[in-house]
Amino acid sequence: MRFETSCFPREAYRRTWEQLEARLTQREACKIIVGLLELAALDGVEAVLAARLNALLVDGKLPDLQALREEFAPRLADCPIVNVESPPVSSYDDLLGKEVA
């Protein structure tokens, strides 16, 4: 199956496709490249994923889509617990009788 070169956001994706196409069945290759393109687009990791794909290609390895999804998945941020204590309403009454300097 031939993809237009313009289908790929970066050279690393095209080269990855070529390796997938050469080494896997057409169905497996398509499934992985579509998953990689989805990951790049939806999770905003196009550049860092391209760098990771380049490293895999240099090592002669094919990308493991599930492992890359886990690696680049958005992380939930730890939010601090904030306790807000409201002062008693009567403390506002104390402010009414005082003049602002």
N, CA, C and O atoms as a printed pandas DataFrame, in Angstrom:
     atom_number atom_name residue_name chain_id  residue_number  x_coord  y_coord  z_coord
0              1         N          MET        A               1    0.849   -1.176    0.000
1              2        CA          MET        A               1    0.000    0.000    0.000
2              3         C          MET        A               1    0.894    1.238    0.000
3              4         O          MET        A               1    1.861    1.309    0.759
4              5         N          ARG        A               2    0.579    2.190   -0.830
5              6        CA          ARG        A               2    1.391    3.399   -0.929
6              7         C          ARG        A               2    0.681    4.557   -0.246
7              8         O          ARG        A               2   -0.486    4.836   -0.518
8              9         N          PHE        A               3    1.392    5.213    0.629
9             10        CA          PHE        A               3    0.905    6.435    1.253
10            11         C          PHE        A               3    1.577    7.602    0.563
11            12         O          PHE        A               3    2.737    7.506    0.160
12            13         N          GLU        A               4    0.871    8.683    0.425
13            14        CA          GLU        A               4    1.472    9.918   -0.061
14            15         C          GLU        A               4    2.482   10.386    0.975
15            16         O          GLU        A               4    2.235   10.276    2.176
16            17         N          THR        A               5    3.604   10.900    0.529
17            18        CA          THR        A               5    4.614   11.417    1.443
18            19         C          THR        A               5    4.033   12.509    2.328
19            20         O          THR        A               5    4.439   12.655    3.480
20            21         N          SER        A               6    3.093   13.270    1.803
21            22        CA          SER        A               6    2.494   14.366    2.564
22            23         C          SER        A               6    1.595   13.873    3.692
23            24         O          SER        A               6    1.160   14.674    4.518
24            25         N          CYS        A               7    1.307   12.576    3.747
25            26        CA          CYS        A               7    0.489   12.017    4.832
26            27         C          CYS        A               7    1.250   12.004    6.152
27            28         O          CYS        A               7    0.646   11.938    7.222
28            29         N          PHE        A               8    2.557   12.068    6.075
29            30        CA          PHE        A               8    3.376   11.943    7.269
30            31         C          PHE        A               8    3.853   13.312    7.736
31            32         O          PHE        A               8    4.348   14.106    6.937
32            33         N          PRO        A               9    3.706   13.588    9.030
33            34        CA          PRO        A               9    4.090   14.908    9.530
34            35         C          PRO        A               9    5.601   15.139    9.553
35            36         O          PRO        A               9    6.060   16.280    9.507
36            37         N          ARG        A              10    6.365   14.057    9.623
37            38        CA          ARG        A              10    7.829   14.167    9.648
38            39         C          ARG        A              10    8.439   12.968    8.941
39            40         O          ARG        A              10    7.793   11.941    8.737
40            41         N          GLU        A              11    9.691   13.131    8.578
41            42        CA          GLU        A              11   10.418   12.083    7.868
42            43         C          GLU        A              11   10.463   10.776    8.659
43            44         O          GLU        A              11   10.407    9.699    8.066
44            45         N          ALA        A              12   10.562   10.852    9.974
45            46        CA          ALA        A              12   10.646    9.643   10.806
46            47         C          ALA        A              12    9.412    8.761   10.637
47            48         O          ALA        A              12    9.517    7.535   10.670
48            49         N          TYR        A              13    8.265    9.365   10.460
49            50        CA          TYR        A              13    7.030    8.597   10.290
50            51         C          TYR        A              13    7.038    7.870    8.935
51            52         O          TYR        A              13    6.611    6.720    8.837
52            53         N          ARG        A              14    7.528    8.554    7.900
53            54        CA          ARG        A              14    7.602    7.922    6.582
54            55         C          ARG        A              14    8.568    6.740    6.605
55            56         O          ARG        A              14    8.268    5.668    6.079
56            57         N          ARG        A              15    9.726    6.949    7.219
57            58        CA          ARG        A              15   10.714    5.870    7.301
58            59         C          ARG        A              15   10.193    4.714    8.154
59            60         O          ARG        A              15   10.460    3.549    7.857
60            61         N          THR        A              16    9.461    5.033    9.200
61            62        CA          THR        A              16    8.855    3.982   10.027
62            63         C          THR        A              16    7.853    3.192    9.199
63            64         O          THR        A              16    7.812    1.964    9.270
64            65         N          TRP        A              17    7.046    3.897    8.414
65            66        CA          TRP        A              17    6.082    3.216    7.562
66            67         C          TRP        A              17    6.786    2.265    6.601
67            68         O          TRP        A              17    6.347    1.131    6.412
68            69         N          GLU        A              18    7.857    2.718    6.006
69            70        CA          GLU        A              18    8.584    1.863    5.066
70            71         C          GLU        A              18    9.064    0.580    5.739
71            72         O          GLU        A              18    8.983   -0.496    5.146
72            73         N          GLN        A              19    9.557    0.681    6.959
73            74        CA          GLN        A              19   10.020   -0.499    7.684
74            75         C          GLN        A              19    8.858   -1.405    8.093
75            76         O          GLN        A              19    8.951   -2.630    8.014
76            77         N          LEU        A              20    7.769   -0.785    8.529
77            78        CA          LEU        A              20    6.581   -1.572    8.901
78            79         C          LEU        A              20    6.060   -2.339    7.694
79            80         O          LEU        A              20    5.753   -3.528    7.778
80            81         N          GLU        A              21    5.965   -1.633    6.567
81            82        CA          GLU        A              21    5.443   -2.232    5.339
82            83         C          GLU        A              21    6.332   -3.380    4.860
83            84         O          GLU        A              21    5.839   -4.383    4.342
84            85         N          ALA        A              22    7.634   -3.226    5.036
85            86        CA          ALA        A              22    8.575   -4.249    4.563
86            87         C          ALA        A              22    8.616   -5.477    5.474
87            88         O          ALA        A              22    8.894   -6.586    5.018
88            89         N          ARG        A              23    8.340   -5.275    6.752
89            90        CA          ARG        A              23    8.570   -6.353    7.708
90            91         C          ARG        A              23    7.311   -6.974    8.316
91            92         O          ARG        A              23    7.392   -8.008    8.980
92            93         N          LEU        A              24    6.169   -6.362    8.097
93            94        CA          LEU        A              24    4.916   -6.880    8.661
94            95         C          LEU        A              24    3.886   -7.089    7.566
95            96         O          LEU        A              24    4.085   -6.691    6.418
96            97         N          THR        A              25    2.783   -7.720    7.943
97            98        CA          THR        A              25    1.680   -7.820    6.990
98            99         C          THR        A              25    1.104   -6.425    6.778
99           100         O          THR        A              25    1.287   -5.531    7.604
100          101         N          GLN        A              26    0.418   -6.258    5.678
101          102        CA          GLN        A              26   -0.156   -4.952    5.373
102          103         C          GLN        A              26   -1.114   -4.504    6.473
103          104         O          GLN        A              26   -1.119   -3.333    6.854
104          105         N          ARG        A              27   -1.909   -5.412    6.974
105          106        CA          ARG        A              27   -2.873   -5.085    8.031
106          107         C          ARG        A              27   -2.176   -4.623    9.307
107          108         O          ARG        A              27   -2.564   -3.619    9.903
108          109         N          GLU        A              28   -1.140   -5.363    9.726
109          110        CA          GLU        A              28   -0.406   -4.995   10.937
110          111         C          GLU        A              28    0.307   -3.652   10.758
111          112         O          GLU        A              28    0.291   -2.809   11.655
112          113         N          ALA        A              29    0.926   -3.463    9.602
113          114        CA          ALA        A              29    1.645   -2.224    9.326
114          115         C          ALA        A              29    0.700   -1.022    9.349
115          116         O          ALA        A              29    1.020    0.012    9.935
116          117         N          CYS        A              30   -0.447   -1.158    8.721
117          118        CA          CYS        A              30   -1.437   -0.067    8.692
118          119         C          CYS        A              30   -1.946    0.247   10.088
119          120         O          CYS        A              30   -2.084    1.413   10.459
120          121         N          LYS        A              31   -2.222   -0.785   10.851
121          122        CA          LYS        A              31   -2.734   -0.587   12.207
122          123         C          LYS        A              31   -1.726    0.194   13.055
123          124         O          LYS        A              31   -2.110    1.099   13.796
124          125         N          ILE        A              32   -0.456   -0.147   12.949
125          126        CA          ILE        A              32    0.562    0.527   13.756
126          127         C          ILE        A              32    0.775    1.964   13.294
127          128         O          ILE        A              32    0.841    2.867   14.128
128          129         N          ILE        A              33    0.883    2.202   11.987
129          130        CA          ILE        A              33    1.154    3.569   11.531
130          131         C          ILE        A              33   -0.029    4.486   11.825
131          132         O          ILE        A              33    0.170    5.647   12.181
132          133         N          VAL        A              34   -1.245    3.991   11.683
133          134        CA          VAL        A              34   -2.411    4.817   12.010
134          135         C          VAL        A              34   -2.424    5.118   13.511
135          136         O          VAL        A              34   -2.739    6.236   13.916
136          137         N          GLY        A              35   -2.086    4.138   14.322
137          138        CA          GLY        A              35   -2.002    4.358   15.770
138          139         C          GLY        A              35   -0.932    5.375   16.131
139          140         O          GLY        A              35   -1.140    6.213   17.008
140          141         N          LEU        A              36    0.208    5.306   15.461
141          142        CA          LEU        A              36    1.277    6.270   15.716
142          143         C          LEU        A              36    0.868    7.683   15.310
143          144         O          LEU        A              36    1.138    8.644   16.031
144          145         N          LEU        A              37    0.222    7.806   14.159
145          146        CA          LEU        A              37   -0.230    9.121   13.703
146          147         C          LEU        A              37   -1.305    9.682   14.626
147          148         O          LEU        A              37   -1.334   10.883   14.894
148          149         N          GLU        A              38   -2.185    8.813   15.109
149          150        CA          GLU        A              38   -3.204    9.251   16.063
150          151         C          GLU        A              38   -2.557    9.730   17.365
151          152         O          GLU        A              38   -2.917   10.782   17.892
152          153         N          LEU        A              39   -1.607    8.957   17.874
153          154        CA          LEU        A              39   -0.900    9.331   19.088
154          155         C          LEU        A              39   -0.215   10.683   18.923
155          156         O          LEU        A              39   -0.292   11.538   19.804
156          157         N          ALA        A              40    0.448   10.866   17.803
157          158        CA          ALA        A              40    1.156   12.122   17.537
158          159         C          ALA        A              40    0.198   13.308   17.481
159          160         O          ALA        A              40    0.492   14.375   18.022
160          161         N          ALA        A              41   -0.933   13.123   16.834
161          162        CA          ALA        A              41   -1.866   14.226   16.632
162          163         C          ALA        A              41   -2.686   14.551   17.872
163          164         O          ALA        A              41   -2.826   15.717   18.238
164          165         N          LEU        A              42   -3.224   13.532   18.514
165          166        CA          LEU        A              42   -4.149   13.778   19.611
166          167         C          LEU        A              42   -3.460   14.103   20.924
167          168         O          LEU        A              42   -4.007   14.840   21.744
168          169         N          ASP        A              43   -2.283   13.570   21.129
169          170        CA          ASP        A              43   -1.601   13.799   22.402
170          171         C          ASP        A              43   -0.504   14.858   22.305
171          172         O          ASP        A              43    0.206   15.109   23.280
172          173         N          GLY        A              44   -0.364   15.479   21.136
173          174        CA          GLY        A              44    0.583   16.577   20.981
174          175         C          GLY        A              44    2.036   16.177   21.175
175          176         O          GLY        A              44    2.828   16.945   21.720
176          177         N          VAL        A              45    2.386   14.981   20.732
177          178        CA          VAL        A              45    3.756   14.496   20.928
178          179         C          VAL        A              45    4.449   14.221   19.596
179          180         O          VAL        A              45    5.348   13.384   19.519
180          181         N          GLU        A              46    4.035   14.915   18.568
181          182        CA          GLU        A              46    4.552   14.639   17.222
182          183         C          GLU        A              46    6.074   14.677   17.154
183          184         O          GLU        A              46    6.686   13.756   16.613
184          185         N          ALA        A              47    6.694   15.722   17.690
185          186        CA          ALA        A              47    8.148   15.874   17.595
186          187         C          ALA        A              47    8.892   14.857   18.454
187          188         O          ALA        A              47    9.842   14.229   17.987
188          189         N          VAL        A              48    8.470   14.692   19.701
189          190        CA          VAL        A              48    9.187   13.752   20.583
190          191         C          VAL        A              48    8.962   12.311   20.138
191          192         O          VAL        A              48    9.856   11.475   20.270
192          193         N          LEU        A              49    7.790   12.019   19.618
193          194        CA          LEU        A              49    7.538   10.683   19.092
194          195         C          LEU        A              49    8.399   10.434   17.857
195          196         O          LEU        A              49    8.908    9.328   17.673
196          197         N          ALA        A              50    8.568   11.443   17.011
197          198        CA          ALA        A              50    9.432   11.306   15.834
198          199         C          ALA        A              50   10.867   10.999   16.255
199          200         O          ALA        A              50   11.536   10.168   15.640
200          201         N          ALA        A              51   11.334   11.668   17.296
201          202        CA          ALA        A              51   12.688   11.402   17.796
202          203         C          ALA        A              51   12.792    9.973   18.315
203          204         O          ALA        A              51   13.800    9.297   18.106
204          205         N          ARG        A              52   11.745    9.522   18.991
205          206        CA          ARG        A              52   11.735    8.145   19.524
206          207         C          ARG        A              52   11.719    7.141   18.372
207          208         O          ARG        A              52   12.411    6.124   18.427
208          209         N          LEU        A              53   10.933    7.420   17.330
209          210        CA          LEU        A              53   10.882    6.540   16.162
210          211         C          LEU        A              53   12.238    6.485   15.467
211          212         O          LEU        A              53   12.675    5.418   15.036
212          213         N          ASN        A              54   12.908    7.641   15.359
213          214        CA          ASN        A              54   14.251    7.663   14.758
214          215         C          ASN        A              54   15.206    6.765   15.536
215          216         O          ASN        A              54   15.982    6.016   14.943
216          217         N          ALA        A              55   15.147    6.839   16.859
217          218        CA          ALA        A              55   16.027    6.017   17.694
218          219         C          ALA        A              55   15.740    4.531   17.475
219          220         O          ALA        A              55   16.663    3.720   17.409
220          221         N          LEU        A              56   14.466    4.181   17.365
221          222        CA          LEU        A              56   14.105    2.786   17.113
222          223         C          LEU        A              56   14.617    2.323   15.749
223          224         O          LEU        A              56   15.125    1.210   15.613
224          225         N          LEU        A              57   14.479    3.182   14.747
225          226        CA          LEU        A              57   14.951    2.835   13.405
226          227         C          LEU        A              57   16.462    2.630   13.378
227          228         O          LEU        A              57   16.952    1.716   12.715
228          229         N          VAL        A              58   17.194    3.462   14.085
229          230        CA          VAL        A              58   18.655    3.334   14.157
230          231         C          VAL        A              58   19.033    1.984   14.775
231          232         O          VAL        A              58   19.996    1.341   14.357
232          233         N          ASP        A              59   18.246    1.566   15.785
233          234        CA          ASP        A              59   18.502    0.278   16.444
234          235         C          ASP        A              59   17.958   -0.905   15.648
235          236         O          ASP        A              59   18.146   -2.056   16.041
236          237         N          GLY        A              60   17.280   -0.625   14.522
237          238        CA          GLY        A              60   16.719   -1.699   13.702
238          239         C          GLY        A              60   15.458   -2.313   14.283
239          240         O          GLY        A              60   15.081   -3.428   13.921
240          241         N          LYS        A              61   14.806   -1.591   15.184
241          242        CA          LYS        A              61   13.601   -2.101   15.842
242          243         C          LYS        A              61   12.351   -1.455   15.246
243          244         O          LYS        A              61   12.383   -0.337   14.732
244          245         N          LEU        A              62   11.263   -2.194   15.335
245          246        CA          LEU        A              62    9.962   -1.652   14.953
246          247         C          LEU        A              62    9.290   -1.091   16.202
247          248         O          LEU        A              62    9.539   -1.566   17.310
248          249         N          PRO        A              63    8.447   -0.092   16.027
249          250        CA          PRO        A              63    7.784    0.478   17.193
250          251         C          PRO        A              63    6.754   -0.478   17.787
251          252         O          PRO        A              63    6.057   -1.190   17.064
252          253         N          ASP        A              64    6.670   -0.481   19.100
253          254        CA          ASP        A              64    5.649   -1.216   19.837
254          255         C          ASP        A              64    4.585   -0.178   20.198
255          256         O          ASP        A              64    4.779    0.630   21.106
256          257         N          LEU        A              65    3.467   -0.209   19.483
257          258        CA          LEU        A              65    2.439    0.822   19.624
258          259         C          LEU        A              65    1.941    0.928   21.060
259          260         O          LEU        A              65    1.808    2.035   21.582
260          261         N          GLN        A              66    1.667   -0.191   21.700
261          262        CA          GLN        A              66    1.150   -0.151   23.071
262          263         C          GLN        A              66    2.175    0.471   24.021
263          264         O          GLN        A              66    1.816    1.286   24.871
264          265         N          ALA        A              67    3.438    0.095   23.884
265          266        CA          ALA        A              67    4.485    0.650   24.756
266          267         C          ALA        A              67    4.625    2.159   24.538
267          268         O          ALA        A              67    4.810    2.911   25.494
268          269         N          LEU        A              68    4.537    2.595   23.285
269          270        CA          LEU        A              68    4.644    4.026   23.003
270          271         C          LEU        A              68    3.432    4.782   23.526
271          272         O          LEU        A              68    3.568    5.913   23.995
272          273         N          ARG        A              69    2.260    4.184   23.456
273          274        CA          ARG        A              69    1.066    4.831   24.028
274          275         C          ARG        A              69    1.238    5.025   25.527
275          276         O          ARG        A              69    0.892    6.074   26.070
276          277         N          GLU        A              70    1.774    4.009   26.191
277          278        CA          GLU        A              70    2.002    4.127   27.631
278          279         C          GLU        A              70    3.080    5.160   27.939
279          280         O          GLU        A              70    2.957    5.933   28.889
280          281         N          GLU        A              71    4.131    5.168   27.133
281          282        CA          GLU        A              71    5.235    6.112   27.340
282          283         C          GLU        A              71    4.796    7.556   27.163
283          284         O          GLU        A              71    5.216    8.432   27.920
284          285         N          PHE        A              72    3.957    7.809   26.172
285          286        CA          PHE        A              72    3.573    9.178   25.852
286          287         C          PHE        A              72    2.165    9.552   26.316
287          288         O          PHE        A              72    1.660   10.620   25.968
288          289         N          ALA        A              73    1.542    8.693   27.085
289          290        CA          ALA        A              73    0.192    8.979   27.570
290          291         C          ALA        A              73    0.215   10.205   28.486
291          292         O          ALA        A              73    1.159   10.399   29.252
292          293         N          PRO        A              74   -0.814   11.012   28.401
293          294        CA          PRO        A              74   -0.878   12.163   29.319
294          295         C          PRO        A              74   -0.909   11.672   30.761
295          296         O          PRO        A              74   -1.593   10.701   31.085
296          297         N          ARG        A              75   -0.183   12.336   31.595
297          298        CA          ARG        A              75   -0.121   11.981   33.004
298          299         C          ARG        A              75   -1.100   12.853   33.794
299          300         O          ARG        A              75   -1.262   14.043   33.524
300          301         N          LEU        A              76   -1.732   12.236   34.757
301          302        CA          LEU        A              76   -2.601   13.004   35.634
302          303         C          LEU        A              76   -1.730   13.775   36.615
303          304         O          LEU        A              76   -0.831   13.211   37.239
304          305         N          ALA        A              77   -1.997   15.030   36.740
305          306        CA          ALA        A              77   -1.210   15.861   37.649
306          307         C          ALA        A              77   -1.679   15.646   39.082
307          308         O          ALA        A              77   -2.872   15.498   39.350
308          309         N          ASP        A              78   -0.724   15.633   39.981
309          310        CA          ASP        A              78   -1.055   15.569   41.397
310          311         C          ASP        A              78   -1.428   16.970   41.850
311          312         O          ASP        A              78   -0.628   17.902   41.764
312          313         N          CYS        A              79   -2.638   17.099   42.328
313          314        CA          CYS        A              79   -3.101   18.391   42.809
314          315         C          CYS        A              79   -2.986   18.409   44.326
315          316         O          CYS        A              79   -3.356   17.447   44.998
316          317         N          PRO        A              80   -2.476   19.504   44.854
317          318        CA          PRO        A              80   -2.373   19.583   46.309
318          319         C          PRO        A              80   -3.757   19.697   46.938
319          320         O          PRO        A              80   -4.695   20.222   46.337
320          321         N          ILE        A              81   -3.852   19.202   48.134
321          322        CA          ILE        A              81   -5.103   19.347   48.881
322          323         C          ILE        A              81   -5.058   20.693   49.588
323          324         O          ILE        A              81   -4.123   20.981   50.335
324          325         N          VAL        A              82   -6.054   21.499   49.352
325          326        CA          VAL        A              82   -6.106   22.839   49.938
326          327         C          VAL        A              82   -7.288   22.897   50.878
327          328         O          VAL        A              82   -8.425   22.642   50.481
328          329         N          ASN        A              83   -7.017   23.230   52.120
329          330        CA          ASN        A              83   -8.073   23.401   53.110
330          331         C          ASN        A              83   -8.258   24.892   53.346
331          332         O          ASN        A              83   -7.315   25.586   53.727
332          333         N          VAL        A              84   -9.441   25.374   53.126
333          334        CA          VAL        A              84   -9.748   26.783   53.335
334          335         C          VAL        A              84  -10.684   26.879   54.523
335          336         O          VAL        A              84  -11.768   26.296   54.536
336          337         N          GLU        A              85  -10.244   27.625   55.515
337          338        CA          GLU        A              85  -11.084   27.817   56.686
338          339         C          GLU        A              85  -11.686   29.208   56.609
339          340         O          GLU        A              85  -10.963   30.201   56.523
340          341         N          SER        A              86  -12.991   29.278   56.639
341          342        CA          SER        A              86  -13.682   30.564   56.596
342          343         C          SER        A              86  -13.727   31.151   58.003
343          344         O          SER        A              86  -14.016   30.447   58.970
344          345         N          PRO        A              87  -13.438   32.448   58.110
345          346        CA          PRO        A              87  -13.518   33.072   59.434
346          347         C          PRO        A              87  -14.982   33.181   59.863
347          348         O          PRO        A              87  -15.881   33.155   59.023
348          349         N          PRO        A              88  -15.212   33.299   61.135
349          350        CA          PRO        A              88  -16.604   33.466   61.578
350          351         C          PRO        A              88  -17.173   34.775   61.035
351          352         O          PRO        A              88  -16.450   35.759   60.883
352          353         N          VAL        A              89  -18.442   34.776   60.753
353          354        CA          VAL        A              89  -19.112   35.947   60.184
354          355         C          VAL        A              89  -18.987   37.144   61.116
355          356         O          VAL        A              89  -18.917   38.281   60.650
356          357         N          SER        A              90  -18.960   36.912   62.405
357          358        CA          SER        A              90  -18.863   38.013   63.373
358          359         C          SER        A              90  -17.575   38.809   63.210
359          360         O          SER        A              90  -17.537   39.982   63.584
360          361         N          SER        A              91  -16.546   38.226   62.679
361          362        CA          SER        A              91  -15.288   38.955   62.492
362          363         C          SER        A              91  -15.459   40.057   61.443
363          364         O          SER        A              91  -14.728   41.046   61.476
364          365         N          TYR        A              92  -16.392   39.910   60.531
365          366        CA          TYR        A              92  -16.651   40.961   59.545
366          367         C          TYR        A              92  -17.350   42.148   60.207
367          368         O          TYR        A              92  -17.162   43.296   59.806
368          369         N          ASP        A              93  -18.148   41.857   61.212
369          370        CA          ASP        A              93  -18.813   42.945   61.944
370          371         C          ASP        A              93  -17.780   43.851   62.607
371          372         O          ASP        A              93  -17.982   45.062   62.691
372          373         N          ASP        A              94  -16.683   43.278   63.075
373          374        CA          ASP        A              94  -15.632   44.074   63.705
374          375         C          ASP        A              94  -15.047   45.073   62.715
375          376         O          ASP        A              94  -14.625   46.156   63.122
376          377         N          LEU        A              95  -15.011   44.748   61.456
377          378        CA          LEU        A              95  -14.442   45.630   60.446
378          379         C          LEU        A              95  -15.347   46.831   60.152
379          380         O          LEU        A              95  -14.852   47.875   59.728
380          381         N          LEU        A              96  -16.630   46.708   60.363
381          382        CA          LEU        A              96  -17.567   47.789   60.026
382          383         C          LEU        A              96  -17.352   49.033   60.892
383          384         O          LEU        A              96  -17.567   50.149   60.419
384          385         N          GLY        A              97  -16.944   48.866   62.119
385          386        CA          GLY        A              97  -16.771   50.014   63.003
386          387         C          GLY        A              97  -15.424   50.678   62.896
387          388         O          GLY        A              97  -15.199   51.693   63.556
388          389         N          LYS        A              98  -14.516   50.156   62.098
389          390        CA          LYS        A              98  -13.166   50.728   62.016
390          391         C          LYS        A              98  -13.021   51.569   60.756
391          392         O          LYS        A              98  -13.565   51.244   59.700
392          393         N          GLU        A              99  -12.284   52.645   60.893
393          394        CA          GLU        A              99  -12.024   53.508   59.750
394          395         C          GLU        A              99  -10.774   53.028   59.021
395          396         O          GLU        A              99   -9.837   52.504   59.624
396          397         N          VAL        A             100  -10.791   53.221   57.736
397          398        CA          VAL        A             100   -9.624   52.868   56.935
398          399         C          VAL        A             100   -8.685   54.052   56.930
399          400         O          VAL        A             100   -9.097   55.165   56.605
400          401         N          ALA        A             101   -7.443   53.836   57.281
401          402        CA          ALA        A             101   -6.480   54.934   57.365
402          403         C          ALA        A             101   -5.961   55.298   56.004
403          404         O          ALA        A             101   -5.138   56.205   55.879
